[in-house]
Amino acid sequence: MSIHWYPGHMHKASNEMIETLPLVNVVVEVLDARIPYSSSNPFIGNLCTEKPCIKLLNKTDLAEPENTQLWQDHFELQSNTKTMALDLQHYDPSKKIIDLINKLSPQKEGRNTLVMVTGIPNVGKSTLINSLAGRHIAKTGNEPAVTKGQQRINLRNGIMLLDTPGILWPKIENPNGTYRLATTGAIKDTAMTYEDVAFFAADFLLTHYPERLKERFGFEEVPKTEMKLLEIIGAQRGCLRAGGKVDLERVSTIFINELRAGILGPVSYETPEIIEREMEQVAILIAEKAEREKLRIEKSAAKRRNAKANKK
Ligand code: G4P
């Protein structure tokens, strides 16, 4: 799997964020409610111990409400953190958000409040800024090395927004996070094949949402494997190659696009409990890797010592 994490852009964007941070009064992070952990920026957690932080879980129309609530409760345990669940496609939450910013801002009566707005690509950051500004604002480039980085937007109510580039921030070695980002559409289509993503999503849905699959595709029995699931859908949709073999790329594209658009109903890909379990696994893998590295260094040091002793 090859993912392009834009290291140069990321470095520049994080430096810009760090430079402006002392001036910022409130941090607003836009998250995708289907993947609140995988869509978050790992740096923001550290920032929020010092600055008031509002986590906006957007696209709640596409996520399961109980899961969104679990994540809100989880985030609100963190110091200085407030959350709101949003569906920017259907509702304008501007007034509520502005009231919350004013309430949290250390500035007197919310005057001269500088609000940093962050979010990975596709979470709805531009939609949010447009609705807060009440007008269309040109998108800040998602590639700060090429285009303009941060942009200031005066809301003319004492609040100045600081829009930051939508950048993907790598998380420590959890491959599921990458697949979730691809399934929801945050990672560009070119970074991973549709087939890879469709296999991940098919496995997830077969485990967690078998009834939805039955309903959507009219199965009497749920297929046993991801391959079988995609083959049946492919046959239903006429995605066939010469000789009657299913065109996996075509059916994968259809399947993922339907899933992204919410046609299979609201889906949440992670809960705080799932992430906790995965992070425990990741910690074990990191510890094992560190142990292997330590042994490797010890072995080569011993080899060098032996070679030296033999020379004498
Ligand atoms: P970004 O700046 O964070 O990259 O996101 P942007 O506002 O451009 O929104 C990305 C897509 O998500 C847009 O769809 C937008 O309409 C949609 N969107 C924003 N908020 C919500 C929401 O609450 N629910 C749903 N279902 N969709 C939302 P788009 O213009 O069609 O772009 P694309 O999805 O084709 O890339």
py3Dmol code that shows the C-alpha trace and the ligand (Angstrom):
import py3Dmol

protein = """\
ATOM      1  CA  MET A   1       0.000   0.000   0.000  1.00  0.00           C
ATOM      2  CA  SER A   2       1.545   3.315  -0.939  1.00  0.00           C
ATOM      3  CA  ILE A   3       0.332   6.432   0.795  1.00  0.00           C
ATOM      4  CA  HIS A   4       1.722   9.856   0.104  1.00  0.00           C
ATOM      5  CA  TRP A   5       1.822  11.731   3.399  1.00  0.00           C
ATOM      6  CA  TYR A   6       3.183  14.978   1.905  1.00  0.00           C
ATOM      7  CA  PRO A   7       6.081  15.232   4.379  1.00  0.00           C
ATOM      8  CA  GLY A   8       7.283  18.607   3.076  1.00  0.00           C
ATOM      9  CA  HIS A   9       3.831  20.158   3.222  1.00  0.00           C
ATOM     10  CA  MET A  10       3.196  18.696   6.620  1.00  0.00           C
ATOM     11  CA  HIS A  11       6.424  20.102   7.991  1.00  0.00           C
ATOM     12  CA  LYS A  12       5.666  23.572   6.623  1.00  0.00           C
ATOM     13  CA  ALA A  13       2.060  23.508   7.818  1.00  0.00           C
ATOM     14  CA  SER A  14       2.957  22.366  11.319  1.00  0.00           C
ATOM     15  CA  ASN A  15       5.688  25.012  11.569  1.00  0.00           C
ATOM     16  CA  GLU A  16       3.185  27.671  10.507  1.00  0.00           C
ATOM     17  CA  MET A  17       0.739  26.420  13.099  1.00  0.00           C
ATOM     18  CA  ILE A  18       3.350  26.424  15.847  1.00  0.00           C
ATOM     19  CA  GLU A  19       4.482  29.949  14.909  1.00  0.00           C
ATOM     20  CA  THR A  20       0.980  31.441  15.063  1.00  0.00           C
ATOM     21  CA  LEU A  21      -0.204  29.440  18.027  1.00  0.00           C
ATOM     22  CA  PRO A  22       0.830  31.916  20.754  1.00  0.00           C
ATOM     23  CA  LEU A  23      -1.597  34.445  19.200  1.00  0.00           C
ATOM     24  CA  VAL A  24      -4.496  31.983  18.913  1.00  0.00           C
ATOM     25  CA  ASN A  25      -7.278  32.164  21.514  1.00  0.00           C
ATOM     26  CA  VAL A  26      -9.425  29.174  20.525  1.00  0.00           C
ATOM     27  CA  VAL A  27      -8.676  26.101  18.367  1.00  0.00           C
ATOM     28  CA  VAL A  28     -11.473  24.602  16.258  1.00  0.00           C
ATOM     29  CA  GLU A  29     -10.858  21.147  14.835  1.00  0.00           C
ATOM     30  CA  VAL A  30     -13.286  19.749  12.252  1.00  0.00           C
ATOM     31  CA  LEU A  31     -13.561  15.943  12.330  1.00  0.00           C
ATOM     32  CA  ASP A  32     -15.436  13.384  10.287  1.00  0.00           C
ATOM     33  CA  ALA A  33     -18.043  11.864  12.637  1.00  0.00           C
ATOM     34  CA  ARG A  34     -17.617   8.475  10.943  1.00  0.00           C
ATOM     35  CA  ILE A  35     -13.925   8.384  11.943  1.00  0.00           C
ATOM     36  CA  PRO A  36     -13.388  10.939  14.750  1.00  0.00           C
ATOM     37  CA  TYR A  37     -10.053   9.462  15.791  1.00  0.00           C
ATOM     38  CA  SER A  38      -8.613   8.690  12.367  1.00  0.00           C
ATOM     39  CA  SER A  39      -9.576  12.139  11.050  1.00  0.00           C
ATOM     40  CA  SER A  40      -7.991  13.983  13.984  1.00  0.00           C
ATOM     41  CA  ASN A  41      -4.685  15.780  14.021  1.00  0.00           C
ATOM     42  CA  PRO A  42      -2.351  14.197  16.612  1.00  0.00           C
ATOM     43  CA  PHE A  43      -0.748  17.603  17.390  1.00  0.00           C
ATOM     44  CA  ILE A  44      -4.056  19.168  18.406  1.00  0.00           C
ATOM     45  CA  GLY A  45      -4.342  16.888  21.462  1.00  0.00           C
ATOM     46  CA  ASN A  46      -1.177  18.463  22.850  1.00  0.00           C
ATOM     47  CA  LEU A  47      -2.265  22.003  21.980  1.00  0.00           C
ATOM     48  CA  CYS A  48      -5.587  21.580  23.740  1.00  0.00           C
ATOM     49  CA  THR A  49      -4.016  21.256  27.132  1.00  0.00           C
ATOM     50  CA  GLU A  50      -3.205  24.966  26.869  1.00  0.00           C
ATOM     51  CA  LYS A  51      -5.889  26.479  24.605  1.00  0.00           C
ATOM     52  CA  PRO A  52      -9.647  26.050  24.604  1.00  0.00           C
ATOM     53  CA  CYS A  53     -10.446  23.564  21.857  1.00  0.00           C
ATOM     54  CA  ILE A  54     -13.741  22.871  20.085  1.00  0.00           C
ATOM     55  CA  LYS A  55     -13.996  19.549  18.263  1.00  0.00           C
ATOM     56  CA  LEU A  56     -16.725  19.637  15.629  1.00  0.00           C
ATOM     57  CA  LEU A  57     -17.874  16.177  14.581  1.00  0.00           C
ATOM     58  CA  ASN A  58     -19.269  16.845  11.124  1.00  0.00           C
ATOM     59  CA  LYS A  59     -21.160  14.634   8.643  1.00  0.00           C
ATOM     60  CA  THR A  60     -23.281  13.187  11.452  1.00  0.00           C
ATOM     61  CA  ASP A  61     -25.887  12.378   8.779  1.00  0.00           C
ATOM     62  CA  LEU A  62     -23.475   9.650   7.620  1.00  0.00           C
ATOM     63  CA  ALA A  63     -22.549   8.318  11.103  1.00  0.00           C
ATOM     64  CA  GLU A  64     -24.424   6.410  13.777  1.00  0.00           C
ATOM     65  CA  PRO A  65     -25.742   8.872  16.407  1.00  0.00           C
ATOM     66  CA  GLU A  66     -24.890   6.625  19.398  1.00  0.00           C
ATOM     67  CA  ASN A  67     -21.294   6.372  18.234  1.00  0.00           C
ATOM     68  CA  THR A  68     -21.025  10.103  17.668  1.00  0.00           C
ATOM     69  CA  GLN A  69     -22.231  10.583  21.250  1.00  0.00           C
ATOM     70  CA  LEU A  70     -19.638   8.083  22.537  1.00  0.00           C
ATOM     71  CA  TRP A  71     -16.906  10.113  20.857  1.00  0.00           C
ATOM     72  CA  GLN A  72     -18.247  13.410  22.187  1.00  0.00           C
ATOM     73  CA  ASP A  73     -18.217  11.992  25.739  1.00  0.00           C
ATOM     74  CA  HIS A  74     -14.710  10.635  25.157  1.00  0.00           C
ATOM     75  CA  PHE A  75     -13.292  13.952  23.869  1.00  0.00           C
ATOM     76  CA  GLU A  76     -14.953  16.002  26.580  1.00  0.00           C
ATOM     77  CA  LEU A  77     -12.956  14.087  29.190  1.00  0.00           C
ATOM     78  CA  GLN A  78      -9.892  15.910  27.793  1.00  0.00           C
ATOM     79  CA  SER A  79      -9.006  19.204  29.432  1.00  0.00           C
ATOM     80  CA  ASN A  80     -10.273  22.421  27.779  1.00  0.00           C
ATOM     81  CA  THR A  81     -12.227  20.454  25.153  1.00  0.00           C
ATOM     82  CA  LYS A  82     -15.818  21.008  24.066  1.00  0.00           C
ATOM     83  CA  THR A  83     -17.572  19.180  21.220  1.00  0.00           C
ATOM     84  CA  MET A  84     -20.508  19.686  18.874  1.00  0.00           C
ATOM     85  CA  ALA A  85     -22.140  17.252  16.453  1.00  0.00           C
ATOM     86  CA  LEU A  86     -22.819  18.839  13.046  1.00  0.00           C
ATOM     87  CA  ASP A  87     -24.501  18.059   9.765  1.00  0.00           C
ATOM     88  CA  LEU A  88     -23.291  20.996   7.707  1.00  0.00           C
ATOM     89  CA  GLN A  89     -24.948  19.687   4.585  1.00  0.00           C
ATOM     90  CA  HIS A  90     -28.402  20.178   6.063  1.00  0.00           C
ATOM     91  CA  TYR A  91     -28.140  22.610   9.007  1.00  0.00           C
ATOM     92  CA  ASP A  92     -26.386  25.913   9.630  1.00  0.00           C
ATOM     93  CA  PRO A  93     -24.864  25.811  13.126  1.00  0.00           C
ATOM     94  CA  SER A  94     -23.061  29.198  12.882  1.00  0.00           C
ATOM     95  CA  LYS A  95     -24.819  30.940  15.739  1.00  0.00           C
ATOM     96  CA  LYS A  96     -24.235  28.097  18.192  1.00  0.00           C
ATOM     97  CA  ILE A  97     -20.567  27.830  17.232  1.00  0.00           C
ATOM     98  CA  ILE A  98     -19.994  31.576  17.529  1.00  0.00           C
ATOM     99  CA  ASP A  99     -21.688  31.578  20.957  1.00  0.00           C
ATOM    100  CA  LEU A 100     -19.424  28.727  22.080  1.00  0.00           C
ATOM    101  CA  ILE A 101     -16.284  30.485  20.768  1.00  0.00           C
ATOM    102  CA  ASN A 102     -17.253  33.653  22.660  1.00  0.00           C
ATOM    103  CA  LYS A 103     -17.906  31.646  25.802  1.00  0.00           C
ATOM    104  CA  LEU A 104     -14.510  29.906  25.666  1.00  0.00           C
ATOM    105  CA  SER A 105     -12.409  32.823  24.450  1.00  0.00           C
ATOM    106  CA  PRO A 106     -10.196  34.352  27.130  1.00  0.00           C
ATOM    107  CA  GLN A 107     -10.583  37.703  25.330  1.00  0.00           C
ATOM    108  CA  LYS A 108     -12.911  40.226  27.004  1.00  0.00           C
ATOM    109  CA  GLU A 109     -16.477  39.855  25.662  1.00  0.00           C
ATOM    110  CA  GLY A 110     -15.108  37.787  22.801  1.00  0.00           C
ATOM    111  CA  ARG A 111     -13.390  40.886  21.267  1.00  0.00           C
ATOM    112  CA  ASN A 112     -10.359  40.308  19.009  1.00  0.00           C
ATOM    113  CA  THR A 113     -10.612  36.567  19.257  1.00  0.00           C
ATOM    114  CA  LEU A 114      -8.301  34.665  16.920  1.00  0.00           C
ATOM    115  CA  VAL A 115      -9.654  31.186  16.108  1.00  0.00           C
ATOM    116  CA  MET A 116      -7.462  28.612  14.383  1.00  0.00           C
ATOM    117  CA  VAL A 117      -9.552  26.255  12.220  1.00  0.00           C
ATOM    118  CA  THR A 118      -7.983  22.920  11.347  1.00  0.00           C
ATOM    119  CA  GLY A 119      -9.169  19.741   9.653  1.00  0.00           C
ATOM    120  CA  ILE A 120      -7.876  17.083   7.286  1.00  0.00           C
ATOM    121  CA  PRO A 121      -9.154  17.219   3.657  1.00  0.00           C
ATOM    122  CA  ASN A 122     -12.834  16.540   2.996  1.00  0.00           C
ATOM    123  CA  VAL A 123     -14.149  16.843   6.581  1.00  0.00           C
ATOM    124  CA  GLY A 124     -16.188  19.930   5.656  1.00  0.00           C
ATOM    125  CA  LYS A 125     -13.807  22.691   6.838  1.00  0.00           C
ATOM    126  CA  SER A 126     -14.596  24.956   3.868  1.00  0.00           C
ATOM    127  CA  THR A 127     -18.317  24.384   4.249  1.00  0.00           C
ATOM    128  CA  LEU A 128     -17.991  25.410   7.908  1.00  0.00           C
ATOM    129  CA  ILE A 129     -15.958  28.541   7.151  1.00  0.00           C
ATOM    130  CA  ASN A 130     -18.408  29.601   4.442  1.00  0.00           C
ATOM    131  CA  SER A 131     -21.323  29.255   6.792  1.00  0.00           C
ATOM    132  CA  LEU A 132     -19.544  31.130   9.627  1.00  0.00           C
ATOM    133  CA  ALA A 133     -18.535  33.915   7.224  1.00  0.00           C
ATOM    134  CA  GLY A 134     -21.931  33.993   5.507  1.00  0.00           C
ATOM    135  CA  ARG A 135     -20.188  34.130   2.132  1.00  0.00           C
ATOM    136  CA  HIS A 136     -18.063  31.998  -0.115  1.00  0.00           C
ATOM    137  CA  ILE A 137     -14.401  32.041   0.866  1.00  0.00           C
ATOM    138  CA  ALA A 138     -11.792  30.694  -1.546  1.00  0.00           C
ATOM    139  CA  LYS A 139     -10.397  27.430  -0.270  1.00  0.00           C
ATOM    140  CA  THR A 140      -7.023  27.576   1.460  1.00  0.00           C
ATOM    141  CA  GLY A 141      -4.672  25.378  -0.520  1.00  0.00           C
ATOM    142  CA  ASN A 142      -4.295  21.919   0.880  1.00  0.00           C
ATOM    143  CA  GLU A 143      -0.700  22.006  -0.261  1.00  0.00           C
ATOM    144  CA  PRO A 144       1.004  24.824   1.625  1.00  0.00           C
ATOM    145  CA  ALA A 145       4.351  24.273  -0.089  1.00  0.00           C
ATOM    146  CA  VAL A 146       2.751  25.279  -3.377  1.00  0.00           C
ATOM    147  CA  THR A 147      -0.069  27.619  -2.501  1.00  0.00           C
ATOM    148  CA  LYS A 148      -0.773  30.127   0.234  1.00  0.00           C
ATOM    149  CA  GLY A 149      -0.736  28.541   3.696  1.00  0.00           C
ATOM    150  CA  GLN A 150      -2.880  30.149   6.351  1.00  0.00           C
ATOM    151  CA  GLN A 151      -5.586  32.651   5.499  1.00  0.00           C
ATOM    152  CA  ARG A 152      -7.372  35.100   7.839  1.00  0.00           C
ATOM    153  CA  ILE A 153     -11.118  35.657   7.577  1.00  0.00           C
ATOM    154  CA  ASN A 154     -12.692  38.504   9.521  1.00  0.00           C
ATOM    155  CA  LEU A 155     -16.188  37.539  10.685  1.00  0.00           C
ATOM    156  CA  ARG A 156     -16.780  41.214  11.689  1.00  0.00           C
ATOM    157  CA  ASN A 157     -18.189  40.187  15.066  1.00  0.00           C
ATOM    158  CA  GLY A 158     -14.941  40.309  17.023  1.00  0.00           C
ATOM    159  CA  ILE A 159     -13.819  36.939  15.692  1.00  0.00           C
ATOM    160  CA  MET A 160     -11.005  36.399  13.186  1.00  0.00           C
ATOM    161  CA  LEU A 161     -10.695  32.914  11.708  1.00  0.00           C
ATOM    162  CA  LEU A 162      -7.309  31.522  10.797  1.00  0.00           C
ATOM    163  CA  ASP A 163      -7.867  28.874   8.146  1.00  0.00           C
ATOM    164  CA  THR A 164      -5.080  26.283   7.971  1.00  0.00           C
ATOM    165  CA  PRO A 165      -4.358  23.878   5.109  1.00  0.00           C
ATOM    166  CA  GLY A 166      -6.193  20.549   5.134  1.00  0.00           C
ATOM    167  CA  ILE A 167      -3.350  18.135   5.656  1.00  0.00           C
ATOM    168  CA  LEU A 168      -3.274  14.440   6.476  1.00  0.00           C
ATOM    169  CA  TRP A 169      -1.249  13.826   9.624  1.00  0.00           C
ATOM    170  CA  PRO A 170       0.252  10.349   9.924  1.00  0.00           C
ATOM    171  CA  LYS A 171      -0.709   8.444  13.061  1.00  0.00           C
ATOM    172  CA  ILE A 172       1.583   5.939  14.609  1.00  0.00           C
ATOM    173  CA  GLU A 173       1.544   2.755  12.635  1.00  0.00           C
ATOM    174  CA  ASN A 174      -2.168   1.904  12.683  1.00  0.00           C
ATOM    175  CA  PRO A 175      -2.959   0.663   9.158  1.00  0.00           C
ATOM    176  CA  ASN A 176      -6.699   0.556   9.886  1.00  0.00           C
ATOM    177  CA  GLY A 177      -6.686   4.335  10.209  1.00  0.00           C
ATOM    178  CA  THR A 178      -5.336   4.662   6.675  1.00  0.00           C
ATOM    179  CA  TYR A 179      -8.039   2.369   5.302  1.00  0.00           C
ATOM    180  CA  ARG A 180     -10.731   4.284   7.159  1.00  0.00           C
ATOM    181  CA  LEU A 181      -9.484   7.564   5.678  1.00  0.00           C
ATOM    182  CA  ALA A 182      -9.637   6.005   2.224  1.00  0.00           C
ATOM    183  CA  THR A 183     -13.096   4.507   2.788  1.00  0.00           C
ATOM    184  CA  THR A 184     -14.566   7.868   3.789  1.00  0.00           C
ATOM    185  CA  GLY A 185     -12.761   9.724   0.983  1.00  0.00           C
ATOM    186  CA  ALA A 186     -10.166  11.782   2.905  1.00  0.00           C
ATOM    187  CA  ILE A 187      -7.299  10.067   1.110  1.00  0.00           C
ATOM    188  CA  LYS A 188      -7.330  10.823  -2.580  1.00  0.00           C
ATOM    189  CA  ASP A 189      -8.380   8.048  -4.913  1.00  0.00           C
ATOM    190  CA  THR A 190      -4.919   7.820  -6.440  1.00  0.00           C
ATOM    191  CA  ALA A 191      -3.205   6.912  -3.161  1.00  0.00           C
ATOM    192  CA  MET A 192      -4.773   3.458  -2.825  1.00  0.00           C
ATOM    193  CA  THR A 193      -6.646   1.286  -5.279  1.00  0.00           C
ATOM    194  CA  TYR A 194     -10.416   1.034  -5.017  1.00  0.00           C
ATOM    195  CA  GLU A 195     -10.022  -2.724  -4.724  1.00  0.00           C
ATOM    196  CA  ASP A 196      -7.842  -2.423  -1.583  1.00  0.00           C
ATOM    197  CA  VAL A 197     -10.328  -0.063   0.001  1.00  0.00           C
ATOM    198  CA  ALA A 198     -13.348  -2.148  -1.058  1.00  0.00           C
ATOM    199  CA  PHE A 199     -11.857  -5.280   0.538  1.00  0.00           C
ATOM    200  CA  PHE A 200     -11.321  -3.414   3.803  1.00  0.00           C
ATOM    201  CA  ALA A 201     -14.832  -1.931   3.722  1.00  0.00           C
ATOM    202  CA  ALA A 202     -16.412  -5.271   2.742  1.00  0.00           C
ATOM    203  CA  ASP A 203     -14.692  -7.007   5.647  1.00  0.00           C
ATOM    204  CA  PHE A 204     -15.830  -4.250   8.032  1.00  0.00           C
ATOM    205  CA  LEU A 205     -19.450  -4.343   6.848  1.00  0.00           C
ATOM    206  CA  LEU A 206     -19.628  -8.170   6.872  1.00  0.00           C
ATOM    207  CA  THR A 207     -18.530  -8.078  10.515  1.00  0.00           C
ATOM    208  CA  HIS A 208     -20.418  -5.044  11.796  1.00  0.00           C
ATOM    209  CA  TYR A 209     -23.333  -4.427   9.439  1.00  0.00           C
ATOM    210  CA  PRO A 210     -24.384  -7.762   7.843  1.00  0.00           C
ATOM    211  CA  GLU A 211     -28.081  -6.854   7.998  1.00  0.00           C
ATOM    212  CA  ARG A 212     -27.494  -3.649   6.008  1.00  0.00           C
ATOM    213  CA  LEU A 213     -25.794  -5.661   3.279  1.00  0.00           C
ATOM    214  CA  LYS A 214     -28.706  -8.097   3.197  1.00  0.00           C
ATOM    215  CA  GLU A 215     -31.182  -5.248   2.895  1.00  0.00           C
ATOM    216  CA  ARG A 216     -29.284  -3.272   0.277  1.00  0.00           C
ATOM    217  CA  PHE A 217     -28.318  -6.144  -1.999  1.00  0.00           C
ATOM    218  CA  GLY A 218     -31.274  -8.448  -1.328  1.00  0.00           C
ATOM    219  CA  PHE A 219     -29.221 -11.389  -0.024  1.00  0.00           C
ATOM    220  CA  GLU A 220     -30.988 -14.304   1.598  1.00  0.00           C
ATOM    221  CA  GLU A 221     -27.737 -15.209   3.297  1.00  0.00           C
ATOM    222  CA  VAL A 222     -24.776 -12.924   3.887  1.00  0.00           C
ATOM    223  CA  PRO A 223     -21.736 -13.951   1.763  1.00  0.00           C
ATOM    224  CA  LYS A 224     -18.925 -15.569   3.750  1.00  0.00           C
ATOM    225  CA  THR A 225     -15.993 -13.616   2.301  1.00  0.00           C
ATOM    226  CA  GLU A 226     -15.234 -10.103   0.992  1.00  0.00           C
ATOM    227  CA  MET A 227     -14.444 -11.578  -2.434  1.00  0.00           C
ATOM    228  CA  LYS A 228     -17.782 -13.371  -2.602  1.00  0.00           C
ATOM    229  CA  LEU A 229     -19.599 -10.202  -1.532  1.00  0.00           C
ATOM    230  CA  LEU A 230     -17.947  -8.114  -4.262  1.00  0.00           C
ATOM    231  CA  GLU A 231     -18.506 -10.831  -6.854  1.00  0.00           C
ATOM    232  CA  ILE A 232     -22.227 -11.009  -6.116  1.00  0.00           C
ATOM    233  CA  ILE A 233     -22.616  -7.209  -6.200  1.00  0.00           C
ATOM    234  CA  GLY A 234     -20.554  -7.124  -9.405  1.00  0.00           C
ATOM    235  CA  ALA A 235     -22.823  -9.675 -11.050  1.00  0.00           C
ATOM    236  CA  GLN A 236     -25.925  -7.753  -9.898  1.00  0.00           C
ATOM    237  CA  ARG A 237     -24.570  -4.497 -11.351  1.00  0.00           C
ATOM    238  CA  GLY A 238     -23.374  -6.009 -14.599  1.00  0.00           C
ATOM    239  CA  CYS A 239     -19.693  -5.342 -13.830  1.00  0.00           C
ATOM    240  CA  LEU A 240     -18.494  -8.244 -15.931  1.00  0.00           C
ATOM    241  CA  ARG A 241     -15.494  -8.737 -18.147  1.00  0.00           C
ATOM    242  CA  ALA A 242     -15.473 -10.846 -21.296  1.00  0.00           C
ATOM    243  CA  GLY A 243     -15.933 -14.461 -20.225  1.00  0.00           C
ATOM    244  CA  GLY A 244     -18.269 -13.500 -17.383  1.00  0.00           C
ATOM    245  CA  LYS A 245     -15.566 -12.735 -14.787  1.00  0.00           C
ATOM    246  CA  VAL A 246     -16.424  -9.910 -12.395  1.00  0.00           C
ATOM    247  CA  ASP A 247     -14.589  -6.647 -13.031  1.00  0.00           C
ATOM    248  CA  LEU A 248     -13.315  -6.095  -9.489  1.00  0.00           C
ATOM    249  CA  GLU A 249     -12.121  -2.555 -10.107  1.00  0.00           C
ATOM    250  CA  ARG A 250     -15.518  -1.424 -11.404  1.00  0.00           C
ATOM    251  CA  VAL A 251     -17.556  -3.086  -8.675  1.00  0.00           C
ATOM    252  CA  SER A 252     -15.157  -1.770  -6.004  1.00  0.00           C
ATOM    253  CA  THR A 253     -15.606   1.776  -7.281  1.00  0.00           C
ATOM    254  CA  ILE A 254     -19.397   1.466  -7.226  1.00  0.00           C
ATOM    255  CA  PHE A 255     -19.388  -0.112  -3.762  1.00  0.00           C
ATOM    256  CA  ILE A 256     -17.108   2.535  -2.221  1.00  0.00           C
ATOM    257  CA  ASN A 257     -18.964   5.440  -3.814  1.00  0.00           C
ATOM    258  CA  GLU A 258     -22.294   4.130  -2.498  1.00  0.00           C
ATOM    259  CA  LEU A 259     -20.770   3.716   0.940  1.00  0.00           C
ATOM    260  CA  ARG A 260     -19.264   7.228   0.930  1.00  0.00           C
ATOM    261  CA  ALA A 261     -22.580   8.722  -0.131  1.00  0.00           C
ATOM    262  CA  GLY A 262     -24.399   7.003   2.745  1.00  0.00           C
ATOM    263  CA  ILE A 263     -26.571   4.830   0.482  1.00  0.00           C
ATOM    264  CA  LEU A 264     -26.031   1.844   2.782  1.00  0.00           C
ATOM    265  CA  GLY A 265     -27.201   3.969   5.723  1.00  0.00           C
ATOM    266  CA  PRO A 266     -25.138   5.676   8.444  1.00  0.00           C
ATOM    267  CA  VAL A 267     -21.910   3.846   9.256  1.00  0.00           C
ATOM    268  CA  SER A 268     -19.406   4.549  12.039  1.00  0.00           C
ATOM    269  CA  TYR A 269     -16.029   2.958  11.462  1.00  0.00           C
ATOM    270  CA  GLU A 270     -14.540   3.341  14.930  1.00  0.00           C
ATOM    271  CA  THR A 271     -15.489   3.689  18.586  1.00  0.00           C
ATOM    272  CA  PRO A 272     -13.244   4.790  21.471  1.00  0.00           C
ATOM    273  CA  GLU A 273     -13.143   1.123  22.545  1.00  0.00           C
ATOM    274  CA  ILE A 274     -12.020  -0.127  19.102  1.00  0.00           C
ATOM    275  CA  ILE A 275      -9.294   2.524  18.971  1.00  0.00           C
ATOM    276  CA  GLU A 276      -8.112   1.694  22.480  1.00  0.00           C
ATOM    277  CA  ARG A 277      -7.761  -1.977  21.513  1.00  0.00           C
ATOM    278  CA  GLU A 278      -5.956  -1.135  18.285  1.00  0.00           C
ATOM    279  CA  MET A 279      -3.573   1.230  20.058  1.00  0.00           C
ATOM    280  CA  GLU A 280      -2.702  -1.518  22.555  1.00  0.00           C
ATOM    281  CA  GLN A 281      -1.811  -3.737  19.606  1.00  0.00           C
ATOM    282  CA  VAL A 282       0.220  -0.936  18.044  1.00  0.00           C
ATOM    283  CA  ALA A 283       2.080  -0.396  21.354  1.00  0.00           C
ATOM    284  CA  ILE A 284       2.979  -4.125  21.453  1.00  0.00           C
ATOM    285  CA  LEU A 285       4.254  -4.000  17.851  1.00  0.00           C
ATOM    286  CA  ILE A 286       6.319  -0.871  18.574  1.00  0.00           C
ATOM    287  CA  ALA A 287       7.818  -2.491  21.709  1.00  0.00           C
ATOM    288  CA  GLU A 288       8.662  -5.657  19.745  1.00  0.00           C
ATOM    289  CA  LYS A 289      10.298  -3.592  17.004  1.00  0.00           C
ATOM    290  CA  ALA A 290      12.339  -1.654  19.602  1.00  0.00           C
ATOM    291  CA  GLU A 291      13.428  -4.941  21.224  1.00  0.00           C
ATOM    292  CA  ARG A 292      14.530  -6.360  17.841  1.00  0.00           C
ATOM    293  CA  GLU A 293      16.470  -3.179  17.117  1.00  0.00           C
ATOM    294  CA  LYS A 294      18.164  -3.324  20.537  1.00  0.00           C
ATOM    295  CA  LEU A 295      19.216  -6.954  19.942  1.00  0.00           C
ATOM    296  CA  ARG A 296      20.515  -6.049  16.484  1.00  0.00           C
ATOM    297  CA  ILE A 297      22.681  -3.225  17.914  1.00  0.00           C
ATOM    298  CA  GLU A 298      23.960  -5.445  20.739  1.00  0.00           C
ATOM    299  CA  LYS A 299      24.830  -8.218  18.281  1.00  0.00           C
ATOM    300  CA  SER A 300      26.768  -5.946  15.949  1.00  0.00           C
ATOM    301  CA  ALA A 301      28.629  -4.353  18.901  1.00  0.00           C
ATOM    302  CA  ALA A 302      29.614  -7.850  20.111  1.00  0.00           C
ATOM    303  CA  LYS A 303      30.769  -8.726  16.582  1.00  0.00           C
ATOM    304  CA  ARG A 304      32.966  -5.610  16.469  1.00  0.00           C
ATOM    305  CA  ARG A 305      34.434  -6.407  19.913  1.00  0.00           C
ATOM    306  CA  ASN A 306      35.215  -9.995  18.817  1.00  0.00           C
ATOM    307  CA  ALA A 307      36.847  -8.810  15.600  1.00  0.00           C
ATOM    308  CA  LYS A 308      39.002  -6.374  17.606  1.00  0.00           C
ATOM    309  CA  ALA A 309      39.994  -9.072  20.115  1.00  0.00           C
ATOM    310  CA  ASN A 310      40.912 -11.483  17.306  1.00  0.00           C
ATOM    311  CA  LYS A 311      43.177  -8.865  15.717  1.00  0.00           C
ATOM    312  CA  LYS A 312      45.191  -8.466  18.910  1.00  0.00           C
TER     313      LYS A 312
END
"""
ligand_1 = """\
36
G4P
P -12.822 20.426 3.212
O -12.751 21.903 3.098
O -12.609 19.955 4.628
O -11.920 19.706 2.264
O -14.310 19.952 2.869
P -15.490 20.664 2.077
O -16.122 21.728 2.894
O -15.034 21.017 0.721
O -16.514 19.438 2.018
C -16.163 18.217 1.395
C -17.417 17.535 0.906
O -18.224 17.134 2.036
C -18.339 18.439 0.074
O -18.972 17.615 -0.878
C -19.372 18.913 1.080
O -20.573 19.285 0.494
C -19.541 17.654 1.902
N -20.062 17.914 3.260
C -19.727 18.915 4.105
N -20.413 18.773 5.259
C -21.184 17.681 5.139
C -22.117 17.012 5.998
O -22.374 17.396 7.137
N -22.702 15.890 5.498
C -22.422 15.381 4.270
N -23.050 14.284 3.888
N -21.559 15.995 3.440
C -20.956 17.118 3.864
P -18.713 17.791 -2.409
O -18.655 19.226 -2.756
O -19.691 16.909 -3.086
O -17.304 17.270 -2.567
P -16.874 15.785 -2.718
O -17.526 14.993 -1.636
O -17.375 15.396 -4.083
O -15.391 15.841 -2.606
"""
view = py3Dmol.view(width=600, height=400)
view.addModel(protein, "pdb")
view.setStyle({"model": 0}, {"cartoon": {"style": "trace"}})
view.addModel(ligand_1, "xyz")
view.setStyle({"model": 1}, {"stick": {}})
view.zoomTo()
view.show()
